[in-house]
Amino acid sequence: MAISPAGMTEVPAGQGVSLTPVQTKFNAAQTALGGGTNNAYFTPSYSDSTNTAQTSQPDIMSMVNSLMQQLTGRFATPEEIQYLGGKLLAAEAANPSHSSGSVTYQDTGIGFGKKGQTTNASTNVGVDPQSFLTSLIQGTADARSYGAASKYFDLMQQSDNKFRSAFSG
């Protein structure tokens, strides 16, 4: 006695088992999902995202103090950190980075179901925190006077070194 896969009923010995109803349903499902836009597995996929990078408060404090030391010769005051940090966060919020992509699949022929064309596009217009803060600090009177004093000191030192080398032995 054989068992029929369709209804799982016993079939008397000597009679063949017909898979026609099951095969017909399978063929219909395969045809419905066969390819093109009807196939849920092979339709193109798209992604689109916008990312706003925000510098953390400890990073802002560290960068501002480091740049102030380099450009003005002193540490930043809490008010300066708050002001410059606010400017940086506002600039980052106004300039997000954007990325998008798509994936298509081959829906016919020998490569049926394989990944086809993939495209990715990225627009990084975000703000570089280091450069942004440097440009803000360089525009202050403290940075300009510190820069001028540093240049004057360097010139005096070079002059002194020339004077010493002229009288050394």
Secondary structure, DSSP 8 states (H G I E B T S, - for coil): -EE-TTT--EE-TTS----HHHHHHHHHHHHHTSSGGG-TTSS-EEEEEEE-----HHHHHHHHHHHHHHHHSS---HHHHHHHHHHHHHHHHHS-EEEEEEEEE--SSTTTTSEEEEEEEEE-----HHHHHHHHHHTSHHHHHHHHHHHHHHHHHHHHHHHHHHH--
